[in-house]
Amino acid sequence: MIAGVKMIKADLHTHTVRSDGNSSAEQAVLQAAEKGVSVLGFSDHCYTPWYDWGSLGKDLSTYIEENTSLADRFAGIIEIVCGIENEFDCWQEDSRLQYRIGSRHSIGFPDGRILIDESPVFLEEGLSKWYGGSGMALVRDYYRHIAEDVPKFAPDIIGHFDLVRKFNLSGRYFDENCSAYRKAALEAAEAAGDSGAIFEVSTVNLNRKRRHILFPADFILKFILEKGYQVTLSSDAHDPSHICGHFGYASSHLADLGFRSIMVWKNGSFNDVSLTD
């Protein structure tokens, strides 16, 4: 571990009860401020028809206005930023949004949709119905979509790039170390990185105590570093207690891999910030 790694306290991936989080936006701000967070970005889920109970409405005005009001109210205490987490299959735009996270949580078919990260039960149902039970068939399809999605929609941030790993504990559905898996992931990473989008390094699995992994995996992070692509930290917090959760570990891990800086939002834009003092 490299000594003197900074504790980054800026987090742009936060959900509230306006989508599928468990607190109000104000509660999230208050808890973040208590923790000394300098920048908090709201990224509630865009309107998603198959997930309407956990997503924003078609009109984003109330959402944006509430975030703007909080930004004014807490100015000088914490910088509040208004973003959105867009599902690639139902992209939502508004010129008042300050940034856009692009994510893929599912893959659609004419007769339904496989939900990749909802639960192992839904994942296995989809694997059986559309992929003949083959996890690698899903992997290839997932990364093919990512490789097409990111250049097409040009998100500012790529959300949890290898989310397809979420329930793959002990290689339950596919071998994460096999050459076919790594080839599919790296080809998608190159297509996404060449588009100029920032890769989110997500601590969501650590915060929720699922798997002791970051998104993306180390071999992808090393590839990102070699290619000179940019990364940022995020918690994907659905509970305010997770905001900036495990950022110290993630920063140190990135430094150990060779990263010397990451992208951090400050004063209205992304800035390249050194990881070390």
C-alpha positions in Angstrom: 0.0 0.0 0.0 1.3 3.5 -0.9 1.5 5.9 2.0 -0.1 9.3 1.9 -3.1 8.3 -0.3 -5.8 11.0 -0.1 -9.3 10.3 1.3 -11.5 11.4 -1.5 -14.9 12.7 -0.2 -16.8 13.3 -3.4 -19.5 10.9 -4.5 -21.7 11.2 -7.6 -23.7 8.0 -7.5 -26.4 8.3 -4.9 -30.0 7.2 -4.9 -33.0 8.4 -2.8 -36.7 7.4 -2.3 -37.3 9.2 -5.6 -36.0 6.0 -7.2 -34.9 3.0 -5.2 -33.0 4.5 -2.3 -34.2 4.4 1.3 -33.9 8.1 2.3 -35.0 11.5 1.2 -32.6 13.7 -0.7 -32.4 16.1 2.3 -31.6 13.2 4.7 -28.8 12.1 2.4 -27.4 15.6 2.3 -27.5 16.0 6.1 -25.7 12.6 6.7 -23.1 13.4 4.0 -22.4 16.8 5.5 -21.9 15.2 8.9 -19.4 12.8 7.4 -17.4 15.7 5.9 -18.3 14.9 2.3 -17.4 17.8 0.0 -19.5 16.9 -3.1 -22.7 14.8 -3.3 -24.2 14.0 -6.6 -27.7 12.7 -6.9 -28.2 10.1 -9.7 -31.6 8.6 -9.2 -32.7 6.1 -11.9 -34.2 7.5 -15.1 -37.8 6.5 -16.0 -37.6 2.8 -16.6 -41.0 1.1 -17.6 -40.1 -2.3 -16.3 -38.8 -0.8 -13.0 -41.3 2.1 -12.6 -41.6 1.7 -8.8 -37.8 2.3 -8.5 -37.3 5.0 -11.0 -38.0 8.7 -11.7 -41.0 9.9 -13.8 -41.0 11.0 -17.4 -40.8 14.7 -16.3 -37.6 15.4 -14.5 -38.6 19.0 -13.4 -39.5 18.3 -9.8 -36.4 16.2 -9.3 -34.1 18.8 -10.8 -35.8 21.6 -8.9 -35.5 19.8 -5.6 -31.8 19.2 -6.2 -31.2 22.8 -7.2 -33.0 24.0 -4.0 -30.8 21.8 -1.9 -27.7 23.0 -3.7 -28.7 26.6 -2.9 -29.6 25.8 0.7 -26.3 24.0 1.5 -24.0 26.2 -0.5 -20.7 26.6 1.3 -21.3 23.4 3.3 -21.4 20.8 0.6 -21.6 21.0 -3.2 -24.8 19.3 -4.4 -24.8 18.1 -8.0 -27.8 17.0 -10.1 -27.2 14.0 -12.3 -29.1 10.9 -13.3 -28.4 7.2 -13.8 -29.6 6.4 -17.2 -30.5 2.9 -18.3 -29.1 2.5 -21.9 -32.4 1.1 -23.1 -34.5 4.1 -22.0 -32.2 7.1 -22.1 -33.5 10.3 -20.6 -32.2 13.7 -21.3 -32.6 17.2 -19.8 -30.3 20.1 -20.4 -30.4 21.0 -16.7 -28.7 17.7 -15.7 -25.1 18.3 -14.8 -23.8 14.7 -15.5 -25.1 11.4 -16.7 -24.2 7.9 -15.6 -24.9 5.3 -18.2 -25.6 1.7 -16.9 -27.0 -1.6 -18.1 -29.0 -3.6 -15.5 -30.9 -5.8 -18.0 -31.1 -7.0 -21.6 -34.4 -6.9 -23.5 -35.9 -9.5 -25.8 -39.1 -9.4 -27.9 -40.8 -11.6 -25.2 -39.3 -10.2 -22.0 -36.1 -9.0 -20.3 -33.3 -10.6 -18.3 -32.7 -8.7 -15.0 -29.0 -9.0 -14.4 -28.7 -7.6 -10.9 -32.1 -7.9 -9.3 -31.6 -11.3 -7.7 -30.1 -14.7 -8.5 -33.6 -16.1 -9.0 -34.4 -13.6 -11.8 -31.0 -14.0 -13.3 -31.3 -17.7 -13.5 -34.8 -17.5 -15.0 -33.4 -15.3 -17.7 -30.4 -17.5 -18.3 -32.6 -20.5 -18.7 -35.1 -18.8 -21.0 -32.9 -16.8 -23.3 -29.4 -18.2 -23.0 -29.9 -21.9 -22.6 -28.5 -21.7 -19.1 -25.1 -20.5 -20.4 -23.5 -17.7 -18.3 -20.9 -17.1 -21.0 -23.6 -16.5 -23.6 -25.0 -13.8 -21.3 -21.5 -12.4 -20.7 -20.8 -12.0 -24.5 -24.2 -10.4 -25.0 -23.8 -8.0 -22.0 -20.4 -6.8 -23.1 -21.5 -6.5 -26.7 -24.2 -4.1 -25.6 -21.8 -2.1 -23.4 -19.4 -1.7 -26.4 -22.3 -0.4 -28.5 -24.1 1.6 -25.7 -21.3 3.8 -24.5 -20.2 5.3 -27.8 -23.8 5.7 -28.9 -25.1 7.6 -25.8 -21.8 9.2 -24.6 -22.4 9.1 -20.8 -20.1 11.1 -18.6 -19.6 8.1 -16.4 -19.9 4.3 -17.1 -21.8 2.8 -14.2 -20.5 -0.5 -12.6 -18.9 -1.6 -15.9 -18.8 -5.3 -15.1 -22.1 -5.6 -13.2 -22.6 -9.0 -14.8 -20.3 -10.3 -12.0 -22.6 -9.3 -9.2 -24.0 -12.8 -8.4 -21.1 -14.8 -9.8 -19.6 -15.8 -6.4 -17.1 -18.7 -6.8 -17.7 -18.7 -10.6 -21.3 -19.8 -10.1 -22.4 -18.8 -13.7 -19.1 -18.3 -15.6 -15.3 -18.4 -15.1 -14.1 -14.8 -14.6 -10.5 -15.9 -15.2 -11.0 -17.6 -18.5 -9.7 -16.1 -21.7 -13.1 -15.8 -23.3 -14.5 -13.8 -20.4 -11.5 -11.5 -20.3 -11.5 -11.0 -24.0 -15.2 -9.9 -24.0 -14.7 -7.6 -21.1 -11.6 -5.9 -22.5 -13.0 -5.4 -25.9 -16.0 -3.6 -24.3 -13.7 -1.6 -22.1 -11.7 -0.4 -25.1 -14.8 0.6 -27.0 -16.1 2.4 -23.9 -12.8 4.0 -23.0 -12.1 5.3 -26.5 -15.4 7.2 -26.3 -14.0 9.4 -23.5 -16.4 8.2 -20.8 -15.1 7.9 -17.2 -15.1 4.5 -15.6 -16.8 4.3 -12.2 -14.8 2.4 -9.6 -17.7 1.3 -7.4 -17.5 0.2 -3.8 -21.2 -1.0 -3.8 -20.3 -4.6 -3.1 -18.2 -3.7 -0.1 -20.8 -1.3 1.3 -23.5 -4.0 1.0 -21.2 -6.8 2.1 -22.0 -8.9 -0.9 -18.6 -9.8 -2.4 -15.2 -8.4 -1.5 -14.8 -6.9 -5.0 -14.8 -3.6 -6.7 -16.4 -2.9 -10.1 -14.4 -3.1 -12.4 -12.2 -6.1 -11.7 -8.4 -5.6 -11.3 -7.5 -6.9 -14.8 -9.9 -4.3 -16.3 -8.5 -1.6 -14.1 -5.0 -2.4 -15.2 -6.1 -2.2 -18.8 -7.8 1.1 -18.2 -4.5 2.4 -16.6 -2.5 1.1 -19.6 -4.8 2.8 -22.1 -4.8 6.1 -20.2 -8.6 6.1 -19.6 -10.1 8.0 -16.6 -11.7 6.7 -13.5 -13.7 8.1 -10.6 -14.9 6.7 -7.3 -18.5 6.0 -6.4 -20.5 4.2 -3.8 -23.8 3.6 -5.6 -25.3 4.5 -2.3 -28.9 3.5 -1.7 -28.5 4.3 2.0 -26.9 7.5 3.2 -24.6 5.6 5.5 -22.9 4.2 2.3 -22.0 7.6 0.8 -18.2 7.6 0.2 -18.1 4.1 1.8 -14.8 2.3 1.5 -13.3 5.1 -0.5 -10.1 4.9 1.5 -9.7 1.3 0.6 -10.6 1.9 -3.1 -8.1 4.9 -3.3 -5.3 2.8 -1.8 -6.1 -0.1 -4.1 -6.0 2.1 -7.2 -2.7 3.6 -6.0 -1.3 0.1 -5.5 -2.3 -0.8 -9.1 -0.4 2.3 -10.4 -3.1 5.0 -10.7 -1.8 8.4 -9.6 -4.9 10.4 -10.1 -8.7 10.1 -10.5 -11.5 12.3 -11.8 -13.3 14.2 -9.0 -16.2 16.7 -9.4 -15.4 20.1 -7.9 -16.9 23.6 -8.5 -19.1 22.5 -11.4 -16.9 20.2 -13.4 -14.6 17.1 -13.4 -11.0 17.7 -12.3 -8.0 15.4 -12.4 -7.0 15.0 -8.8 -3.8 13.4 -7.4 -4.4 10.3 -5.3 -1.4 11.1 -3.1 -0.6 14.1 -0.9 
